Amino acid sequence: MKTHLLTREEVTLDRLKGLVLCHDLLNETGQSVLKKGQILQEEDLPLLQSLPWEELHLVEMEEGDLHEDEAGARLAPAVAGEGVEVKGLAGGQWPLAARWKGILDVDVERLRRVNRIEGISVYTLYRGHIVVEGELVARAKITPFVLQEDKVREAEAIAHEVGGLLRVRPFMKRQVAAVVQETLDEKNHERFRSAFHEKVAWFGSELLDIVFVPPTPEAIAGALQALVKKGAQVIVTAGARAMDPLDPAFRALERAGASLEKHGVPAHPGSLFWLAFLEQVPIIGMPSCSLFSKATVFDLVLPRILSGGRISREELSELGHGGFLTRELAFRFPPYRPTKGRGELE
């Protein structure tokens, strides 16, 4: 790549053809007529000479160089993995959008490696961000007008190691059920039914059943086992006194043969959340039905469960980074009601 600064006296067709313009050229009314990044051609010379300018800043492409458009057209599809679609070039950037509703996975370390390459930029939403179909999840950009091809090849090679730096993990249709202790009043029961149904439906899953049971280990354990036999793939419980290790809900887990993965998570609201497994079926515990009508840690964990895989104790422990869930972090939650704002914290 070579740079050229030309005055009017130095401008000839031979000198201009094939060079890349580094700044906009405006007409007398201030409109941009020739755009920065444009590769000048023979037919551009008369127009260029008619415009008011004093000097031209130009870049000459040499062997092994790529124009930013060609380089970006290679970079964008390389970093886009499963569930990510490359949109058309806009403003010198290649938008990357979600093909479906799901959770955004980002290979952060490889993203760092790609962005260390001079002249290349890929910027994304946060890893774990919940997205809807068509939502922009990242942009790919070539910073200079001309870039060496070997740098693009290096970025492509890094991205191809894992089939793309970004992917959107879709939500899987699941049979979801709930067990609620009857100690809660009818008003909270109804509030729970409405909020829980809304959330399950948003993910494309089905509400199998909501069972209200007496607050005894026998009743809760029996309900859990019955729901698993009925086909429940995720079970949510509510109404336990989460700080009481002898609460019927925890005694029921032992009676039913379930294993407690983690009791309490480093996030608020919802720090008394707990997670157990019964025959590989996740059992999600929240102390109060009223919490289901709010955005809490439950709304960070449920999407991960519904996108497949077994969520671990370690993953729950990582929620502490960003776990202070203020209104400013509403973007982290599913947009159950888009008209009210993404994951609005109540």
Secondary structure, 3 states (H helix, E strand, C coil): CEEEEEEHHHCCHHHHCCCEECCCEECCCCCEEECCCCECCCCHHHHHHHCCCCEEEEEECCCCEEEHHHHHHHHHHHHECCCEEECCCECCEEEEEECCCEEEEECHHHHHHHHCCCCEEEEECCCCCEECCCCEEEEEEECCCEEEHHHHHHHHHHHHCCCCCEEEEECCCCEEEEEEECCCCHHHHHHHHHHHHHHHHHCCCEEEEEEEECCCHHHHHHHHHHHHHHCCCEEEEECCCCCCCCCHHHHHHHHHCCEEEEECCCCECCCCCEEEEECCEEEEEECCHHHHHCCCCHHHHHHHHHCCCCCCHHHHHHHHCCCECCHHHHHHCCCCCHHHCCCCCC
